[in-house]
Amino acid sequence: MKIVVDAMGGDYGVDPIIEGTLQALQKREFHALIVGDQNLITPLIPQSLSSQIQVIHANDFIRMEDQASSAIKRQDSSIFRGMEILRQDQADALVSAGHSGATMSLATLRLGRISGVSRPAICTTMPTSQGNHTLVLDVGANTDCKPEYLRDFALMGYEYAKSVMQISNPKVGLLSNGEEETKGNELTKETFTLLEKYPFFVGNVEGKNIFDGSVNVVVCDGFIGNLVLKASEGVAQAVGKILKQEIQKSFLSKIGAALMRGAFHKLKNKIDHSEYGGAPLLGVNKPVIISHGSSNARAIECAIYQALHAIESDVCQKIQYIFKEA
């Protein structure tokens, strides 16, 4: 399996991206095609892994402050060159922590949408109190949606949960401000009527249901989904800081924390967004993983694992099939 890794555009430069790629190469068998400034990348690659890595030089990269629309014209940028490698079937998937808008627009324009998909969607997984995960989409690709878009998100989320997350009969819910069919805005009410005919649809769900494990997939528009994602990350960080502050207040608390170190470590891993790597872009013809700009090495490593899972599960082809049948 060949994975394109866009080494440019992340908040912390190429170092964590290369480090994460090297960590993944030590644990999984694949070939990495790293695209970016070879003068920055090559010195970071150890001789022991050089046979599994190909560095492809790119003079340009899309900066976070640049307009996503400029990406199509900047053909020597790392993300454009990486996307072309994927489009020409010289690789099987792509991972980027660079400009997410540029990655999404180039994936749509150069790889193309799966036939029948109205809009691609970014999905992410959220930890639950049951020890499993809930898939949420869209979390940022489409801020203004039509009911047909959300129906497509439901179909793609269902297939991703089934194929990649290996849930035999995924349950799909529509995010609303109440469980009753009459709740919601015009978008959710119209979407509800479109989803009623699908056996996997369980009706409206509330925000709390994302984290209680009662459903496997939660569908919403990208504006709401992105707010949910950012709020969840903020709550996780705040809980961690509050916990540390409270532990430092007394000697007994410090002793208790020391005894519960293993439990705290497991909790940290479950709520740390780095452990989830990146957000798959569903609805395009090849696997594309969009990572956070502030990704550390562990996040990049996990994003590559996501790309490998997407290849192994053949999820793009399965989404193509489900839309032919829809």
Secondary structure, 3 states (H helix, E strand, C coil): CEEEEECCCCCCCCHHHHHHHHHHHHHCCCEEEEEECHHHHHHHCCHHHHHHEEEEECCECCCCCCCHHHHHCCCCEHHHHHHHHHHCCCCCEEEECCCHHHHHHHHHHHHCECCCCCCCEEEEEEECCCCCEEEEECCCCCCCCCHHHHHHHHHHHHHHHHHCCCCCCCCEEEECCCCCCCCCCHHHHHHHHHHCCCCCEEEEECHHHHCCCCCCEEECCHHHHHHHHHHHHHHHHHHHHHHHHHHCCCHHHHHHHHHCHHHHHHHHHHHCHHHHCEEEEECECCCEEEECCCCCHHHHHHHHHHHHHHHHHCHHHHHHHHHHHC
